[in-house]
Amino acid sequence: MNDSVEKTLEYFRKISAVPRCSKNEKAIGDTMLHWAEKNSFSAHKDTTGNVFILVPASPGCEQAPVVVLQGHLDMVCEKRPDTAHDFSKDPVIVLQEGDWLKARGTTLGADNGIALALAMDLATDTAVRHPPLELLFTADEETGLNGARSLDRSALKGRILINLDSETEGEFIIGCAGGRDILLKIAQDKINIPDTNAYEFYQINVSGLSGGHSGMDIDKGRGNANKILASLAEPLFENEGLLLDISGGTAHNAIPRDAGCLAAVKKEKSEKVKHMLEKRCDDVKKVWTETEKKMTCCVKQVPGAGKPAIMQSDKAAAFFKMMNALPNGVYAMDKHMEGLVETSDNVAVLSTENNEVQVLISLRSSSPQQLDELTERIVTVSRQWGASPAVGEGYPPWEPQVESALLNKCVSLYQKTFGKTPVVKSIHAGLECGIIGSKFEGMEMISMGPDIENPHSPDEIMSVSSLKRLREYLAVLLGSLSRENGC
């Protein structure tokens, strides 16, 4: 059996050349269908964009149970502010430094392009003995598991599912948090500034934070750019400032790395406000000096913007008070699994949409009761300061099945293959297994993946050696699942 990962990496580089931000997955979906057609595999795409590919069993393995290999088509599209990259058309440039793959100034997209590449390689390597395979590549996972939500309950025959969306080789994931989003809406005022000469205009930016995955990295003490911006800017609007623009973060499941706002201040108060903001920037940098070494905080005077304010001073002050009052980060730790976050939230995105200022908050929890409790707290705080909260539908947690026959087989095979015992755990991130398990009765599931660090940020990297071990293990696992039926 060929245990090289060169073919997997070749597929991954081809996938990385195709635009695949969430909700822009047509091209990657068509790429997968073309690959299936080239290999004479039956395939189709549903109305949501989920791709289904049927791979016949290796000769003699036709009677083995069908196995589902599952990953998602989309990626979180983040880039550094100084990186010129158009995710709608530009390829992600994959670089290798020693054992690690990374991208040039953008997210790498190993989350979850490597799942597609692994499945393609294993399905076409004639040296890998495998049962009938269903390759399920879901759409729009990163913005709310929407592809999995839309799956028809008759879409899959297999009742053994291997999810390839985890980020530590040698770990088997058997459970994950559920979650929901809350969108806070505040109507804009649209106030014309009659005499721009009476005002000074300031751009306040917080940037260069570590960011990361809002589930896997939420307990690492990283700064949230939206919350830091709010702590800086609140006193400005107590000095009769006008808010002209605000933005921060890019995705509900990424800890925001950059945020900024544009404000107008009356000239007679300008010098006082400028000194106050500069001092607060210095204080913030001292607070975060250990965990956010690359953070920058900048207050810059800019020319008159020539556009209306979106919030007058009292409303803007209330908005930033709300932002500072909103919970963010770890809310509760798991009572039974040491070191596991049970409940958290991420104040993820600030934007101006449809004549509203909007705040998108992502919540996660393995406890439905705690999820509801945190939801109610956020709703109460937001209404207190004049926002209108819209609570999303959410998705269920994946309850661990510690006595699963699939889990026992996976652990035993890993021990025999590598001479050590894998870690078995639940995670605080959201996986599609929770939704898939609720749709397909009797589905046994496990999740695994190579070593990926800093997903959902431009610092995302993936270990090639861990990918090689994972590929070797998957080939062994598929062979074992086939041999049980005489293959």
C-alpha positions in Angstrom: 0.0 0.0 0.0 1.3 3.5 -0.9 1.4 5.5 2.3 2.7 8.6 0.6 0.7 11.8 0.9 1.9 13.3 -2.3 -1.3 12.6 -4.2 -3.3 14.0 -1.3 -1.3 17.2 -1.3 -1.6 17.4 -5.1 -5.4 17.2 -4.8 -5.3 19.8 -1.9 -3.3 22.3 -4.1 -5.9 21.9 -6.9 -8.7 22.5 -4.4 -6.9 25.6 -3.1 -6.9 27.1 -6.5 -10.7 27.1 -6.6 -12.7 29.9 -4.8 -14.7 28.4 -2.0 -15.7 31.0 0.6 -18.9 30.1 2.4 -21.9 30.7 0.1 -19.6 30.9 -2.9 -19.2 27.1 -3.4 -20.5 26.6 -6.9 -17.1 26.4 -8.5 -15.7 23.9 -5.9 -18.9 21.8 -6.1 -18.6 21.7 -9.9 -14.9 20.7 -9.6 -15.8 17.8 -7.4 -18.5 16.7 -9.9 -16.0 16.9 -12.7 -13.5 14.8 -10.8 -16.2 12.2 -10.1 -17.2 12.1 -13.8 -13.5 11.7 -14.8 -13.3 8.6 -12.5 -16.7 7.2 -13.6 -18.2 7.7 -10.2 -21.9 8.4 -9.9 -22.4 11.9 -8.5 -24.9 14.7 -8.1 -25.4 18.1 -6.3 -28.5 19.0 -4.4 -30.2 22.4 -4.4 -28.2 23.6 -1.4 -24.9 22.7 -3.1 -24.1 19.5 -1.1 -22.2 17.1 -3.3 -22.8 13.3 -3.2 -20.3 10.9 -4.9 -20.8 7.1 -4.9 -17.5 5.1 -5.1 -17.9 1.4 -5.9 -16.3 -1.1 -3.4 -12.9 -2.6 -4.1 -13.4 -6.0 -6.0 -14.8 -8.6 -3.6 -15.8 -6.0 -1.0 -19.2 -5.2 -2.5 -21.1 -6.7 0.5 -19.3 -4.7 3.1 -21.4 -1.9 4.9 -21.3 1.4 3.1 -19.0 3.9 4.7 -19.6 7.7 4.5 -16.5 9.9 4.2 -17.6 13.4 5.1 -16.2 17.0 5.0 -17.3 20.4 3.9 -16.7 22.4 0.7 -16.3 25.9 2.1 -13.6 27.6 4.0 -13.3 30.7 6.3 -11.9 33.5 4.1 -9.6 35.7 6.3 -6.6 37.7 5.2 -4.2 40.1 6.7 -5.0 43.8 6.1 -1.9 44.2 3.9 -2.6 41.2 1.7 -4.0 41.9 -1.7 -6.2 38.9 -2.3 -9.7 38.6 -3.9 -11.3 35.4 -2.5 -13.9 35.4 -5.2 -11.3 34.7 -7.9 -7.7 34.4 -6.6 -6.2 31.0 -5.7 -5.0 30.4 -2.2 -1.2 30.1 -2.5 0.0 27.0 -0.6 3.5 27.2 0.7 5.6 24.6 2.7 8.1 25.4 5.4 9.6 22.2 6.8 6.7 20.0 8.0 4.1 22.8 7.8 1.8 24.0 5.0 0.6 27.6 5.2 -0.9 30.2 2.8 0.5 33.5 1.6 -1.3 36.1 3.8 -4.6 34.2 4.0 -6.3 31.3 5.7 -5.0 28.0 4.3 -8.3 26.3 4.0 -7.1 23.0 5.3 -10.3 23.4 7.3 -11.8 21.6 5.4 -10.2 21.2 2.0 -8.0 18.5 3.3 -11.0 16.3 3.9 -11.9 16.6 0.2 -8.3 15.8 -0.8 -8.1 12.8 1.5 -11.3 11.3 0.2 -10.3 11.8 -3.4 -7.0 10.1 -2.9 -8.3 7.1 -0.9 -11.2 6.6 -3.4 -8.8 6.4 -6.4 -5.8 4.5 -4.9 -6.3 0.9 -6.1 -3.9 -0.3 -3.3 -6.5 0.8 -0.7 -9.1 -1.9 -0.1 -12.3 -0.2 0.8 -16.1 -0.9 1.1 -18.7 1.0 -0.9 -18.1 4.6 -0.2 -20.4 7.6 -0.1 -18.4 10.9 -0.3 -20.5 13.6 1.3 -19.2 17.1 0.8 -21.5 19.6 2.5 -22.0 23.3 1.5 -22.0 26.4 3.7 -20.7 24.7 6.9 -18.8 27.6 8.2 -21.7 30.1 8.4 -24.1 27.8 10.3 -23.8 24.1 9.1 -26.4 25.0 6.5 -25.6 22.2 4.1 -26.0 19.5 6.8 -29.2 21.2 7.9 -30.7 20.8 4.4 -29.8 17.1 3.9 -32.8 15.0 2.9 -33.3 12.1 5.3 -33.0 9.6 2.5 -29.8 11.1 1.1 -27.4 8.5 2.6 -27.4 4.7 2.7 -24.3 4.3 4.9 -24.6 4.1 8.7 -20.9 4.4 9.4 -19.6 8.0 9.0 -16.1 9.2 9.2 -16.0 13.0 9.6 -12.7 14.5 8.5 -13.1 17.9 10.0 -11.0 17.6 13.2 -7.6 19.3 13.9 -5.4 17.0 15.9 -4.0 13.7 14.6 -4.2 11.0 17.2 -7.4 12.3 18.6 -10.8 10.7 17.9 -13.7 13.1 18.4 -17.0 11.6 19.5 -19.0 14.6 20.6 -19.3 18.4 20.1 -21.1 21.5 21.2 -24.3 22.7 19.7 -24.9 26.4 19.2 -26.8 29.3 17.7 -26.3 32.8 16.5 -27.9 36.0 17.8 -28.1 39.1 15.5 -28.5 42.4 17.3 -29.9 45.3 15.2 -29.8 49.0 16.0 -31.5 51.4 13.5 -29.1 54.1 12.1 -29.9 57.8 12.6 -28.5 59.1 9.3 -27.7 62.6 10.6 -26.2 65.1 8.1 -23.4 67.1 9.6 -24.2 70.7 8.5 -20.8 72.2 9.2 -17.9 69.8 8.8 -15.5 72.6 9.7 -16.8 72.5 13.2 -15.6 68.9 13.7 -12.5 66.9 13.7 -12.7 63.3 12.4 -10.9 60.4 13.9 -10.4 56.8 12.7 -9.8 54.4 15.5 -8.4 51.0 14.6 -7.6 47.8 16.6 -5.7 45.3 14.5 -3.2 42.5 14.4 -4.8 40.3 17.0 -4.3 36.5 16.9 -8.0 35.6 16.2 -8.6 32.0 15.6 -11.4 29.5 15.8 -14.2 30.7 18.1 -14.7 27.2 19.5 -11.3 25.6 19.6 -9.4 28.8 20.7 -12.0 30.5 22.8 -10.3 29.4 26.0 -6.9 30.6 25.1 -7.3 34.1 26.4 -7.1 35.9 23.0 -8.3 39.4 22.5 -11.6 40.2 20.7 -11.0 43.2 18.5 -14.7 44.2 18.6 -14.7 44.2 22.4 -11.4 46.1 22.6 -12.7 48.7 20.2 -15.8 49.2 22.3 -13.8 49.7 25.5 -11.6 52.3 23.7 -14.4 54.2 22.0 -17.2 54.5 24.7 -15.8 57.6 26.4 -15.5 59.4 23.0 -19.3 59.5 22.6 -19.8 60.7 26.2 -18.0 63.8 24.8 -20.7 64.4 22.2 -19.0 62.4 19.4 -20.9 61.2 16.3 -20.4 57.7 14.9 -20.0 57.7 11.2 -18.9 54.1 10.5 -18.0 50.9 12.3 -16.8 47.4 11.3 -15.1 44.5 12.8 -14.6 40.8 12.3 -15.6 38.8 9.3 -17.2 35.5 10.4 -19.3 34.1 13.2 -16.9 31.4 14.0 -13.7 33.4 13.9 -12.5 35.5 16.9 -12.3 39.0 15.4 -8.7 40.2 14.7 -9.5 43.7 13.4 -12.1 46.4 14.1 -12.4 50.1 13.6 -14.7 53.0 13.7 -14.9 56.6 12.3 -16.1 59.4 14.6 -16.6 63.1 14.5 -15.8 65.3 17.5 -16.5 69.0 17.9 -13.3 71.0 17.5 -13.4 72.5 21.0 -13.3 69.0 22.5 -11.0 67.5 19.9 -7.7 67.8 21.7 -9.1 66.4 24.9 -10.6 63.4 23.1 -7.5 62.7 21.1 -5.3 62.6 24.2 -7.9 60.4 26.0 -8.0 57.9 23.1 -4.2 57.8 22.8 -3.9 57.1 26.5 -6.5 54.4 26.4 -4.7 52.8 23.4 -1.5 52.7 25.4 -3.3 51.2 28.4 -5.0 48.5 26.2 -1.6 47.5 24.7 -0.2 47.1 28.2 -3.1 44.9 29.2 -2.6 42.6 26.1 1.2 42.8 25.9 1.7 39.1 26.8 -1.1 37.4 24.8 -1.4 39.8 21.8 2.2 40.8 21.0 1.3 41.9 17.4 -1.7 44.0 18.4 -1.8 47.6 17.2 -4.1 50.4 18.4 -4.2 53.5 16.2 -6.0 56.8 16.6 -5.6 58.9 13.4 -7.0 62.2 12.4 -8.6 62.1 8.9 -10.2 64.6 6.5 -13.9 65.3 6.9 -15.7 62.2 5.6 -18.5 64.0 3.8 -21.1 61.4 4.8 -23.8 61.4 7.5 -23.4 60.1 11.0 -25.1 56.8 11.6 -25.5 57.4 15.4 -25.8 60.6 17.4 -23.8 60.9 20.6 -26.3 59.6 23.2 -27.3 56.6 21.0 -23.7 55.8 20.2 -22.7 56.0 23.8 -25.6 53.5 24.6 -24.4 51.2 21.8 -20.9 51.1 23.1 -22.1 50.6 26.7 -24.1 47.6 25.4 -21.0 46.3 23.6 -19.0 46.5 26.8 -21.8 44.8 28.8 -22.2 41.9 26.4 -20.6 38.6 27.7 -17.8 37.3 25.5 -15.5 34.2 25.8 -15.9 31.3 28.2 -19.2 31.3 30.1 -18.9 27.9 31.8 -16.6 24.9 31.9 -17.8 21.3 31.5 -18.7 19.7 34.8 -17.5 16.2 33.8 -14.6 16.6 31.4 -11.7 18.5 32.8 -10.4 21.4 30.6 -13.4 21.3 28.2 -15.4 24.5 27.7 -19.1 23.8 28.1 -20.6 27.2 27.1 -19.1 30.3 25.4 -19.9 33.1 23.0 -18.0 35.2 20.5 -19.0 38.8 19.7 -18.0 38.1 16.2 -19.0 40.7 13.6 -19.8 44.5 13.6 -21.3 45.8 10.4 -23.6 48.4 8.9 -26.3 46.6 6.8 -29.8 47.7 5.6 -29.6 51.1 7.5 -28.8 49.2 10.7 -25.7 48.7 12.9 -25.6 45.0 13.4 -23.7 42.8 15.9 -23.5 39.1 15.2 -22.8 36.9 18.2 -22.1 33.2 18.0 -22.9 31.0 21.0 -21.8 27.4 21.7 -22.7 24.9 24.4 -22.9 21.2 25.0 -25.8 22.0 27.5 -29.1 23.1 26.0 -30.0 24.6 29.4 -26.8 26.7 29.5 -27.2 27.7 25.9 -30.7 29.1 26.7 -29.4 30.8 29.8 -26.6 32.6 27.9 -29.1 33.5 25.1 -31.4 35.1 27.6 -28.6 37.1 29.2 -27.5 38.5 25.8 -31.1 39.2 24.8 -31.7 41.1 28.1 -28.5 43.1 27.9 -29.1 44.1 24.3 -32.7 45.2 24.8 -31.7 47.2 27.9 -29.6 49.4 25.5 -32.1 49.7 22.7 -31.1 46.8 20.4 -33.5 44.4 18.7 -32.2 40.8 19.0 -33.0 38.1 16.5 -32.2 34.6 17.8 -31.3 32.0 15.2 -32.5 28.5 15.0 -29.3 26.9 16.2 -28.0 23.3 15.8 -27.9 20.4 18.2 -24.9 19.0 20.1 -23.4 15.7 19.2 -23.9 13.4 22.3 -20.9 11.1 22.8 -21.4 7.4 22.4 -18.6 5.9 24.4 -19.7 2.3 23.8 -19.8 2.6 20.0 -18.5 -0.4 18.1 -17.0 2.0 15.6 -15.1 3.8 18.3 -13.8 0.5 19.8 -12.6 -0.6 16.4 -10.9 2.7 15.7 -9.1 2.8 19.0 -7.9 -0.9 18.6 -6.6 -0.3 15.1 -4.8 2.9 16.0 -3.0 1.0 18.9 -2.0 -1.8 16.5 -0.9 0.6 13.8 1.1 3.1 15.8 1.7 1.4 19.1 0.0 4.0 21.2 -3.5 4.8 22.5 -5.3 7.7 20.8 -7.1 10.4 22.7 -10.9 10.1 22.7 -12.7 13.4 23.5 -15.5 15.8 22.9 -14.8 19.3 21.6 -16.3 22.7 22.0 -16.4 23.4 18.3 -19.5 22.6 16.2 -19.3 19.6 13.9 -21.9 18.5 11.4 -22.1 15.2 13.1 -24.7 16.6 15.5 -27.1 17.4 12.7 -26.3 14.3 10.6 -26.9 12.1 13.6 -30.3 13.7 14.2 -31.3 13.0 10.6 -30.1 9.5 10.0 -31.2 6.9 12.6 -28.5 4.4 13.7 -25.6 6.4 12.3 -22.3 5.6 14.0 -19.9 8.5 13.7 -16.3 9.5 14.5 -14.3 12.6 13.6 -10.5 12.8 13.0 -8.1 15.0 11.1 -4.4 16.0 10.7 -2.7 18.6 12.9 -4.1 22.0 12.0 -3.2 25.1 14.1 -4.9 28.5 14.1 -7.8 27.7 11.8 -10.0 30.6 10.7 -7.0 32.9 10.7 -4.2 33.8 8.3 -1.9 32.0 10.7 -3.5 28.6 9.8 -0.9 25.9 9.3 -1.1 22.1 8.7 1.4 19.4 9.5 2.4 17.2 6.5 3.7 14.4 8.7 0.5 14.2 10.7 -1.4 14.1 7.4 0.7 11.1 6.3 -0.1 9.3 9.5 -3.8 10.0 9.1 -3.9 8.8 5.5 -2.1 5.6 6.5 -4.6 5.1 9.3 -7.6 5.7 7.2 -6.4 3.2 4.6 -6.0 0.6 7.5 -9.4 1.5 8.8 -11.2 1.1 5.5 -9.4 -2.2 4.9 -10.5 -3.5 8.2 -14.2 -2.4 7.6 -14.0 -4.4 4.4 -12.4 -7.5 5.8 -15.2 -8.0 8.3 -17.3 -9.0 5.3 -14.9 -11.4 3.6 -13.2 -8.9 1.4 
